[in-house]
Amino acid sequence: MTAEKRFHPFAALHILRKTILVYLLPLVQVLFGRNWEALRAALLQALALFALLSLISWAVLHASRWQLDAKGDLLVRWRLGLRLDRTLRVGAVAALTIDRPLLHRFAGASRIKLYPAGQNRPMTLYLTRQDAAWLADRLLPVEQPSFHKPRGGEKLALAVLGANGLSTLALLALAVRQSRSYAPDAQTLAFAHLSQLAAFAARWLPMSTAWLLVLGCALAGASFARSGSQVAHYIVWGTDTQLGSRGGLLRQYEMRLCRRELNYADVRRSPITWALHYCPVFVTAGSCKPELPLFVWREGTDLLQELLPDIALPPDAAPDICRRSLAFFLPSGIPLGLCLLLTAVSRYTLPALTVPLLIPTGVFAALCAAAGVGYRREGVWLRNGQLTLRRQHRFHLHCVCALHPDLCLTAAQSPWAVAAQRTNLTLSFPGRLRFKVRSVAWSELKFM
């Protein structure tokens, strides 16, 4: 049994953050009333309440401890009047993540999340960097790993980010042109180096549409920058008992997954992945559903089988679509029809809104095309003893292989589905993770 250890002071901030609405909500109500005397009194009350809650949080931090017992089980004890103890057995950890944002790195802290097997709520602890690494090595030790370091991913992210930055600058110039009048010479000089596409947009796009495109490109650029910083120094490893990855430039991140608790592997395909011939592979364990893929797989290589030997992908054969439900097209078809109607009406009533309305119309049309892919490709198959499925969600086609033996299958039918001999099949994994395959023919579920 190890000695009792304290949490990092960031644990008190985590407790205090959950009470922020207690003293901010009265301030907002008085502020909208424009009663400055009442606002001053509410501010003093909020400061007093904040000080009281801060003292309580620091008292909880000072009285709480954690340790590992002789069996290696984790014991967490929270103390403040009431005794709240929680025990996590060493063999019941399905996954863990260690997150170190920039502020945590400056303070020497780490946020470690432990995902118990079969439960949907993780245990979050704020520890020092050394204690978090030590605890992770005790709960899910890394023994004789085989490392894989992705090549070219950072260069691709930088290339996409650079192209997005140039397009953002061009669209910014277009928006300025639409909102401010220039002299002919200055206008010619400013747009002399724009491409024909940019000149076309500058001529035909209204000001609101141009600024909307600027905002979209700026947000996309921020997203690409965030993704590029997350995949910097990225390494994937595999052992006989677990899978893991770590990386990050500003925000360091590490994930470890226990092989015997893996729920499913999700190979996601989209138009971009088909063009690049690379597919992201997401792997879950327990209730841990990571934001980043575990690795990127180039089609035709052996990396997928090396890291996941038991995986099987759905076959390329198309499922039976005879008398299949048209509910695939409802989530995007109804908004598409509404946008088409508004676009047609605006052509005669408000012509200035016609072009802006074409943007959501195009988005819903693309979603309708993606729904058509799901209509033709969704299905369930049993391959090499593994249950596999394809599921269309927005622009991604999820190719899923179930890896956990404790799998719950639920078939739900409407009166129309009974007549058409079809059903909606829901796969439920430990940790309350679900996948739903729509309108599956009963003849394809003979393995059940």
C-alpha positions as CSV (number, residue, x, y, z in Angstrom):
1,M,0.0,0.0,0.0
2,T,1.3,3.4,-1.0
3,A,1.2,6.5,1.2
4,E,-1.8,8.8,0.9
5,K,-1.2,11.6,-1.7
6,R,-3.0,14.9,-2.2
7,F,-4.6,16.2,-5.3
8,H,-3.2,19.1,-7.3
9,P,-4.7,22.6,-6.4
10,F,-6.4,22.6,-9.8
11,A,-8.9,20.2,-8.2
12,A,-10.2,23.0,-6.1
13,L,-10.6,25.1,-9.2
14,H,-12.5,22.3,-10.9
15,I,-14.9,22.2,-7.9
16,L,-15.2,26.0,-7.9
17,R,-16.0,26.0,-11.6
18,K,-19.1,24.0,-11.1
19,T,-20.6,26.7,-8.8
20,I,-20.0,29.6,-11.1
21,L,-23.7,30.0,-11.9
22,V,-24.6,30.3,-8.3
23,Y,-23.1,33.8,-8.0
24,L,-23.2,34.9,-11.7
25,L,-26.9,34.4,-12.4
26,P,-28.1,37.1,-9.9
27,L,-25.6,39.5,-11.4
28,V,-27.0,39.0,-14.9
29,Q,-30.6,39.5,-13.7
30,V,-29.8,42.8,-12.0
31,L,-27.6,44.0,-14.9
32,F,-30.5,43.6,-17.4
33,G,-32.7,45.6,-15.0
34,R,-30.2,48.5,-15.1
35,N,-30.5,49.1,-11.4
36,W,-26.9,50.2,-10.5
37,E,-27.5,50.3,-6.8
38,A,-28.9,46.8,-6.8
39,L,-26.0,45.7,-9.0
40,R,-23.5,47.0,-6.6
41,A,-25.2,45.1,-3.7
42,A,-25.4,42.0,-5.8
43,L,-21.7,42.3,-6.7
44,L,-20.7,42.5,-3.1
45,Q,-22.9,39.4,-2.3
46,A,-21.4,37.5,-5.2
47,L,-17.9,38.3,-4.0
48,A,-18.7,37.2,-0.5
49,L,-20.3,34.0,-1.9
50,F,-17.3,33.4,-4.1
51,A,-14.9,33.8,-1.2
52,L,-17.0,31.3,0.9
53,L,-17.1,28.8,-1.9
54,S,-13.4,29.2,-2.5
55,L,-12.7,28.4,1.2
56,I,-15.0,25.3,1.0
57,S,-13.2,24.1,-2.2
58,W,-9.8,24.5,-0.6
59,A,-11.0,22.7,2.6
60,V,-12.2,19.8,0.4
61,L,-8.8,19.8,-1.4
62,H,-6.9,19.8,1.9
63,A,-9.0,17.0,3.4
64,S,-9.1,14.7,0.4
65,R,-6.5,12.0,-0.5
66,W,-5.9,9.1,-2.9
67,Q,-3.7,6.0,-2.7
68,L,-3.1,2.5,-4.1
69,D,-3.7,-0.4,-1.7
70,A,-1.8,-3.6,-1.5
71,K,-3.8,-5.2,-4.4
72,G,-3.2,-2.2,-6.6
73,D,-6.7,-0.9,-6.4
74,L,-7.2,2.9,-6.5
75,L,-8.8,4.4,-3.4
76,V,-10.2,8.0,-3.6
77,R,-11.4,9.7,-0.4
78,W,-13.2,13.0,-0.3
79,R,-13.7,14.6,3.1
80,L,-15.9,17.6,4.1
81,G,-18.3,16.6,6.8
82,L,-19.5,13.7,4.7
83,R,-17.2,10.8,3.8
84,L,-17.3,9.9,0.1
85,D,-15.0,7.1,-0.9
86,R,-14.6,5.4,-4.2
87,T,-12.6,2.3,-5.2
88,L,-11.5,1.4,-8.6
89,R,-10.1,-2.1,-9.1
90,V,-6.9,-2.3,-11.1
91,G,-8.4,-4.9,-13.5
92,A,-11.6,-2.8,-14.1
93,V,-10.0,0.1,-15.9
94,A,-11.1,0.0,-19.6
95,A,-9.3,3.1,-20.6
96,L,-7.5,6.2,-19.3
97,T,-6.6,9.6,-20.7
98,I,-4.0,12.1,-19.5
99,D,-4.7,15.7,-20.7
100,R,-2.3,18.6,-20.2
101,P,-3.5,21.9,-21.6
102,L,-1.1,24.8,-21.7
103,L,-2.2,26.3,-18.4
104,H,-1.9,22.9,-16.7
105,R,1.6,22.5,-18.1
106,F,2.6,25.9,-16.6
107,A,1.3,24.7,-13.2
108,G,2.7,21.2,-13.4
109,A,-0.7,19.6,-13.4
110,S,-2.4,16.8,-15.3
111,R,-6.0,15.9,-15.7
112,I,-6.3,12.1,-15.8
113,K,-9.7,10.4,-16.6
114,L,-10.2,6.8,-15.7
115,Y,-13.0,4.9,-17.5
116,P,-14.3,1.9,-15.4
117,A,-15.4,-1.1,-17.5
118,G,-19.2,-1.2,-18.0
119,Q,-19.8,2.2,-16.5
120,N,-20.7,5.4,-18.4
121,R,-19.2,8.0,-16.0
122,P,-15.4,8.4,-15.8
123,M,-13.4,9.3,-12.7
124,T,-11.6,12.6,-13.1
125,L,-8.5,13.4,-11.0
126,Y,-6.2,16.4,-11.0
127,L,-2.7,15.3,-10.1
128,T,0.8,16.5,-10.5
129,R,2.5,15.5,-13.7
130,Q,4.7,12.9,-11.9
131,D,1.8,11.4,-10.0
132,A,-0.4,11.1,-13.1
133,A,2.3,9.3,-15.1
134,W,3.0,7.0,-12.1
135,L,-0.7,6.1,-11.6
136,A,-1.2,5.4,-15.3
137,D,1.8,3.0,-15.3
138,R,0.3,1.2,-12.3
139,L,-3.2,0.8,-13.7
140,L,-2.4,0.2,-17.4
141,P,1.3,-0.5,-17.7
142,V,3.0,-0.2,-21.1
143,E,5.2,-3.3,-21.6
144,Q,7.3,-4.0,-24.7
145,P,5.3,-1.7,-27.0
146,S,5.7,-1.6,-30.8
147,F,5.7,2.1,-31.8
148,H,4.3,3.6,-35.0
149,K,5.0,7.3,-35.9
150,P,2.8,8.7,-38.6
151,R,4.7,10.3,-41.5
152,G,3.5,13.2,-43.6
153,G,0.5,14.1,-41.4
154,E,2.0,17.3,-40.1
155,K,3.0,18.4,-43.6
156,L,-0.6,17.7,-44.9
157,A,-2.1,19.7,-42.0
158,L,0.3,22.6,-42.7
159,A,-0.5,22.5,-46.4
160,V,-4.3,22.6,-45.8
161,L,-3.9,25.4,-43.2
162,G,-1.8,27.4,-45.6
163,A,-4.3,27.1,-48.5
164,N,-7.1,28.0,-46.1
165,G,-5.3,31.1,-44.9
166,L,-4.8,32.3,-48.5
167,S,-8.5,31.7,-49.3
168,T,-9.5,33.6,-46.1
169,L,-7.4,36.6,-47.1
170,A,-8.9,36.6,-50.6
171,L,-12.5,36.4,-49.3
172,L,-11.7,39.2,-46.7
173,A,-10.6,41.4,-49.6
174,L,-13.9,40.5,-51.4
175,A,-15.9,41.5,-48.3
176,V,-14.1,44.8,-48.0
177,R,-14.8,45.5,-51.6
178,Q,-18.5,44.8,-51.2
179,S,-18.8,47.0,-48.1
180,R,-16.7,50.0,-49.2
181,S,-16.5,51.9,-52.5
182,Y,-13.1,52.4,-54.1
183,A,-11.8,54.6,-56.8
184,P,-11.5,52.7,-60.1
185,D,-7.7,52.8,-60.1
186,A,-7.4,51.6,-56.5
187,Q,-9.9,48.9,-57.2
188,T,-8.0,47.7,-60.2
189,L,-4.8,47.7,-58.2
190,A,-6.3,45.8,-55.3
191,F,-7.8,43.1,-57.4
192,A,-5.2,42.8,-60.1
193,H,-3.8,39.6,-58.6
194,L,-7.1,37.9,-57.8
195,S,-8.0,34.8,-59.7
196,Q,-11.0,34.6,-62.0
197,L,-12.9,32.7,-59.3
198,A,-12.3,35.5,-56.8
199,A,-13.2,38.1,-59.4
200,F,-16.5,36.3,-60.1
201,A,-17.3,36.1,-56.4
202,A,-16.5,39.8,-56.0
203,R,-18.9,40.7,-58.7
204,W,-21.8,38.5,-57.8
205,L,-21.7,37.7,-54.1
206,P,-23.5,40.2,-51.9
207,M,-21.8,41.7,-48.8
208,S,-23.5,39.4,-46.3
209,T,-22.5,36.3,-48.2
210,A,-18.9,37.4,-48.5
211,W,-18.6,38.0,-44.8
212,L,-20.3,34.7,-44.1
213,L,-17.7,32.9,-46.2
214,V,-14.9,34.9,-44.4
215,L,-16.3,33.7,-41.1
216,G,-16.6,30.1,-42.3
217,C,-13.0,30.1,-43.6
218,A,-11.7,31.7,-40.4
219,L,-13.4,29.0,-38.3
220,A,-12.1,26.3,-40.6
221,G,-8.6,27.8,-40.3
222,A,-8.8,27.8,-36.5
223,S,-10.0,24.1,-36.6
224,F,-7.1,23.1,-38.9
225,A,-4.7,24.9,-36.6
226,R,-6.1,23.1,-33.6
227,S,-5.9,19.7,-35.4
228,G,-2.4,20.4,-36.5
229,S,-1.2,21.2,-33.0
230,Q,-2.9,18.0,-31.7
231,V,-1.2,15.7,-34.1
232,A,2.3,17.2,-33.7
233,H,4.7,14.6,-32.3
234,Y,2.0,12.0,-32.5
235,I,2.9,8.4,-31.7
236,V,0.8,5.2,-31.6
237,W,1.8,2.0,-29.8
238,G,0.4,-1.4,-29.3
239,T,1.2,-4.2,-26.9
240,D,-0.4,-7.6,-26.1
241,T,-2.8,-6.0,-23.6
242,Q,-3.4,-2.5,-24.8
243,L,-3.4,0.2,-27.4
244,G,-2.3,3.8,-26.9
245,S,-1.3,7.1,-28.4
246,R,0.2,10.4,-27.3
247,G,1.1,13.7,-28.9
248,G,0.3,17.4,-29.0
249,L,2.2,20.6,-29.3
250,L,0.5,23.1,-27.0
251,R,-1.9,20.6,-25.4
252,Q,-0.3,17.3,-24.7
253,Y,-2.6,14.3,-24.7
254,E,-2.2,10.6,-24.0
255,M,-4.6,7.7,-24.2
256,R,-4.4,4.1,-23.2
257,L,-7.0,1.4,-24.1
258,C,-7.3,-2.0,-22.6
259,R,-7.6,-4.6,-25.4
260,R,-10.0,-6.9,-23.6
261,E,-12.4,-4.0,-23.1
262,L,-12.4,-2.6,-26.7
263,N,-16.0,-1.9,-27.8
264,Y,-15.6,-1.4,-31.5
265,A,-13.3,-0.1,-34.2
266,D,-14.7,2.6,-36.5
267,V,-13.1,3.2,-40.0
268,R,-14.6,6.4,-41.3
269,R,-14.9,7.1,-45.0
270,S,-15.8,10.4,-46.7
271,P,-15.1,12.1,-50.0
272,I,-11.9,13.6,-48.6
273,T,-10.7,10.1,-47.4
274,W,-11.5,8.6,-50.8
275,A,-9.5,11.3,-52.5
276,L,-6.5,11.0,-50.1
277,H,-6.7,7.1,-49.8
278,Y,-6.3,7.6,-46.0
279,C,-9.0,6.7,-43.4
280,P,-9.1,7.7,-39.7
281,V,-9.6,4.7,-37.4
282,F,-11.4,5.4,-34.1
283,V,-11.3,2.8,-31.3
284,T,-13.4,3.0,-28.1
285,A,-13.1,1.2,-24.8
286,G,-15.6,1.5,-22.0
287,S,-17.3,4.9,-22.2
288,C,-14.1,6.5,-23.7
289,K,-15.0,7.9,-27.0
290,P,-11.9,9.9,-28.1
291,E,-12.2,13.0,-30.2
292,L,-9.1,12.2,-32.3
293,P,-8.6,8.9,-34.2
294,L,-6.2,6.4,-32.8
295,F,-4.3,6.3,-36.1
296,V,-4.7,7.0,-39.9
297,W,-4.7,4.0,-42.1
298,R,-3.7,4.0,-45.7
299,E,-5.8,1.5,-47.7
300,G,-3.9,-1.5,-48.8
301,T,-1.3,-1.5,-46.0
302,D,-0.9,-3.9,-43.1
303,L,-1.1,-1.3,-40.3
304,L,-4.8,-2.0,-39.5
305,Q,-4.2,-5.7,-39.0
306,E,-1.0,-5.1,-37.0
307,L,-2.7,-2.9,-34.4
308,L,-6.1,-4.6,-34.5
309,P,-5.5,-8.3,-35.5
310,D,-9.2,-9.3,-34.9
311,I,-10.8,-6.6,-37.0
312,A,-13.0,-7.4,-40.0
313,L,-14.4,-4.7,-42.3
314,P,-17.8,-4.9,-43.9
315,P,-17.8,-6.4,-47.4
316,D,-18.1,-4.3,-50.5
317,A,-21.3,-6.0,-51.5
318,A,-24.4,-3.8,-51.4
319,P,-27.3,-4.7,-49.1
320,D,-30.8,-5.5,-50.2
321,I,-32.6,-2.2,-50.7
322,C,-35.9,-3.6,-52.0
323,R,-38.8,-1.8,-50.2
324,R,-36.3,0.1,-48.0
325,S,-37.6,3.0,-46.1
326,L,-37.2,6.5,-47.5
327,A,-36.7,7.9,-43.9
328,F,-33.0,8.2,-44.8
329,F,-33.9,11.4,-46.8
330,L,-36.2,13.0,-44.3
331,P,-33.7,14.8,-42.0
332,S,-32.1,16.6,-45.0
333,G,-34.9,16.4,-47.6
334,I,-37.4,18.5,-45.6
335,P,-35.0,21.4,-45.0
336,L,-33.9,21.2,-48.6
337,G,-37.4,21.6,-49.9
338,L,-38.0,24.5,-47.5
339,C,-34.8,26.2,-48.7
340,L,-35.7,25.7,-52.4
341,L,-39.1,27.2,-51.7
342,L,-37.6,30.2,-50.0
343,T,-35.0,30.7,-52.8
344,A,-37.7,30.6,-55.4
345,V,-39.9,33.1,-53.5
346,S,-36.9,35.4,-52.8
347,R,-36.1,35.5,-56.5
348,Y,-39.3,37.6,-57.1
349,T,-39.7,39.4,-53.7
350,L,-36.2,39.9,-52.2
351,P,-33.6,39.2,-54.9
352,A,-30.7,40.3,-52.5
353,L,-31.4,37.2,-50.4
354,T,-31.4,34.7,-53.3
355,V,-27.6,34.1,-53.3
356,P,-27.3,33.8,-49.5
357,L,-30.1,31.3,-49.5
358,L,-28.2,29.2,-52.0
359,I,-25.6,28.4,-49.4
360,P,-27.9,26.4,-47.0
361,T,-29.6,25.0,-50.1
362,G,-26.3,23.6,-51.3
363,V,-25.5,22.2,-47.8
364,F,-28.8,20.3,-47.5
365,A,-28.4,19.1,-51.1
366,A,-25.0,17.6,-50.2
367,L,-26.6,16.0,-47.1
368,C,-29.3,14.6,-49.3
369,A,-26.6,13.1,-51.6
370,A,-24.9,11.6,-48.5
371,A,-28.2,10.2,-47.3
372,G,-28.5,8.5,-50.7
373,V,-25.1,6.8,-50.0
374,G,-26.5,5.5,-46.7
375,Y,-29.7,4.3,-48.5
376,R,-27.6,2.2,-50.8
377,R,-24.7,1.1,-48.4
378,E,-26.0,0.7,-44.9
379,G,-26.2,-2.8,-43.6
380,V,-25.1,-5.5,-41.1
381,W,-22.9,-8.5,-41.9
382,L,-21.2,-11.3,-40.0
383,R,-17.6,-11.8,-41.2
384,N,-15.0,-14.2,-39.7
385,G,-17.1,-14.4,-36.5
386,Q,-17.2,-10.6,-36.1
387,L,-20.3,-8.5,-36.4
388,T,-19.7,-5.6,-38.9
389,L,-21.9,-2.8,-40.1
390,R,-22.0,0.3,-42.2
391,R,-23.8,3.4,-41.0
392,Q,-24.0,6.8,-42.8
393,H,-23.9,9.9,-40.5
394,R,-23.8,13.2,-42.3
395,F,-20.9,13.0,-44.7
396,H,-19.1,10.1,-43.1
397,L,-19.7,6.4,-43.8
398,H,-18.9,4.5,-40.6
399,C,-17.4,1.0,-41.2
400,V,-17.7,-0.5,-37.7
401,C,-16.4,-3.8,-36.4
402,A,-17.8,-5.0,-33.0
403,L,-14.9,-6.2,-30.8
404,H,-16.6,-6.7,-27.4
405,P,-18.3,-10.0,-26.6
406,D,-20.9,-8.4,-24.4
407,L,-23.1,-6.9,-27.1
408,C,-26.8,-6.2,-27.0
409,L,-28.8,-6.2,-30.2
410,T,-32.2,-4.5,-30.3
411,A,-34.6,-4.8,-33.2
412,A,-37.4,-2.3,-33.5
413,Q,-40.2,-2.4,-36.1
414,S,-43.0,-0.1,-37.1
415,P,-46.2,-1.5,-38.7
416,W,-44.8,-0.5,-42.2
417,A,-41.5,-2.2,-41.3
418,V,-43.4,-5.4,-40.4
419,A,-45.1,-5.4,-43.7
420,A,-41.9,-4.7,-45.6
421,Q,-40.0,-7.4,-43.6
422,R,-37.5,-4.8,-42.3
423,T,-36.3,-3.5,-38.9
424,N,-34.0,-0.9,-37.2
425,L,-31.2,-2.7,-35.5
426,T,-29.5,-1.0,-32.5
427,L,-26.1,-2.3,-31.2
428,S,-25.5,-1.3,-27.6
429,F,-21.9,-1.6,-26.2
430,P,-20.7,-1.3,-22.6
431,G,-20.5,2.3,-21.5
432,R,-23.8,3.1,-23.2
433,L,-22.3,3.5,-26.7
434,R,-24.8,2.7,-29.4
435,F,-24.9,2.3,-33.2
436,K,-28.2,2.2,-35.1
437,V,-28.6,0.7,-38.6
438,R,-31.8,1.7,-40.3
439,S,-34.2,-0.4,-42.3
440,V,-32.3,-3.7,-42.4
441,A,-33.9,-6.7,-44.2
442,W,-34.8,-9.6,-41.9
443,S,-33.3,-12.0,-44.5
444,E,-29.8,-10.4,-43.7
445,L,-30.1,-11.1,-40.0
446,K,-30.2,-14.9,-40.1
447,F,-27.1,-15.0,-37.9
448,M,-29.1,-13.7,-35.0
